[in-house]
Structures are given as structure tokens and as C-alpha cells.
Amino acid sequence: MPVVLRVVDVSRFPAWLVRAGGEYVAGLAAAGHSSVDAERVVSERLAWAFPAGVPTGGHAVFDVVDTDGRTVGYVWIGPDATDDSGAWRVWSVVIDDDKYGRGFGRAAMHLAEEYARERGATSIGAQVFGDHTSSRVLYESLGYSAVSVKMRKIL
């Protein structure tokens, strides 16, 4: 399914921060973080990436828009948090639940990778929570490979 990436308007950015932050906290909590720790991690990460409350330092947030002009999700992409200036990361890609399985995520990932490449990226990474099997399958089909795996057993 063809899509375009449209920069999230600065007037809508505060609402995006609330949505993305909430989704990130929920993902961390589902992965075993305490709610306090999840809130702290998300607060620190968002403050690092968006110190002025808007994208800076190479970070960009896009709506994923279908051919009918409807927003079907979003992508946040930017430099990785390493010293490697060529390393970029898809910090978050979310396709609305009722739009899953239509190719929007795959198309958005291709466009995000192109965006990063045009800005000097030589590699790109993504982090996937363990329960997001479909996301792992998508990333692997796009050529991503695991570089680290964190496992846990509840006792």
C-alpha cells in the first residue's frame, strides 16, 4: 500500500508527545519495568530527543498517510544514541490497529530508511518489545538482524 510521510505539524507535536510517551511507557511496563521506572526512562528519552519540545538534532516525526490522505500511524526516526554519527534508529513506528496487515508499516519503513540514508545514515536499527512478533517478522523481512536479545523469566 503506497503511503507518504508527512512531518507532524509543530502545533500537533505536544499531542504526539503524549501519545508516543504513553505507548512507550505501556511497552516498557509490559516488558517488566515498574511504572515508576518506565515513566522515568520515557521522560529522559523524550527530553533527550526533543529538548525544546519539538524535534531537534536530526530527529523527525512523521504521520504515515495513505493515498486517500488519511493518517494511519506515525514514524519517529533520528540518530541513534551512540557516538557513531552514521548510526540511525527508527525510534518508533506505529500503525493504527485497524490498519494492520495492509502494508502501511512496510512502506513507512522504506520511506524512513530513505530519509535516514539521505541524511548520511550508514546503518539503521530498531528496538522491538518481545511480544511484538509481527514487528520482528516485518523488520527481519526488511533485512534487519538481531544484535542483542534480552530475555526474562517470571518466578
LINURPE-V114255 format. One record per pair of residues at least 4 apart in sequence whose ideal C-beta (glycine too) atoms are under 8 Angstrom apart, sorted by the first residue. I is the first residue (numbers start at 0). J is the second residue. Records with the same first field share a line. If there is no record, write none. Layout:
I=J  J
This chain:
0=65  66  101  102  103  106
1=65  66  106
2=63  64  65  66  71  103  106  107  110
3=64  110
4=61  62  63  64  74  107  110  111  114
5=61  62  64  70
6=59  60  61  62
7=11  12  15  60  61  62  73
8=12
9=53
11=15
12=16  52  53  54  60
13=17  52
14=18
15=19  60  73
16=20  45  49  52
17=21
18=22
19=23  45  60  73  75  91  93
20=24  41  42  45
21=25
22=26  91  93
23=27  37  41  44  91
24=28  34  37  38  41
25=29
26=30  128
27=32  36  37  40  41
28=32  33  34  37
29=128  130
30=128  129  130  151
31=151  153
32=36  37  40
33=37
34=38
35=39
36=40
37=41
38=42
39=43
40=44
41=45
42=46
43=47
44=48
45=49
46=50
47=80
48=54  55  56  58  75  77  90
49=53  54  55  58
50=55  56
51=55
54=58  59  60  77
56=77  78
57=77  78  118
58=75  76  77  78  90
59=75  76  77  114
60=73  74  75
61=73  74  75  76  107  111
62=70  72  73
63=70  71  72  73  74  92  94  103  106  107
64=68  69  70  71
65=69  71  98  103
71=94  95  98  103
72=92  93  94  95  98  103  104  107
73=91  92  93
74=89  91  92  107  108  110  111
75=89  90  91  92
76=87  88  89  90  111  114  115
77=87  88  90
78=84  86  87  88
79=83  86  87  88  124
80=88
81=86
83=122
84=119
85=119  120  121  122
86=120  121  122  123  124
87=115  118  120  122  123  124
88=123  124  125  126
89=108  111  123  124  125
92=104  107  108  111  125
94=98  99  103  104  107
95=99
98=103
99=104  133
102=106
103=107
104=108  134  137
105=109  137  140  141
106=110
107=111
108=112  137  138  141
109=113  141
110=114
111=115  123
112=116  120  123  141
113=117
114=118
115=120  123
116=120
124=143  146
125=138  143
127=131  134  135  138
128=134
129=149  150
131=135
132=136
133=137
134=138
135=139
136=140
137=141
138=143
139=143  144
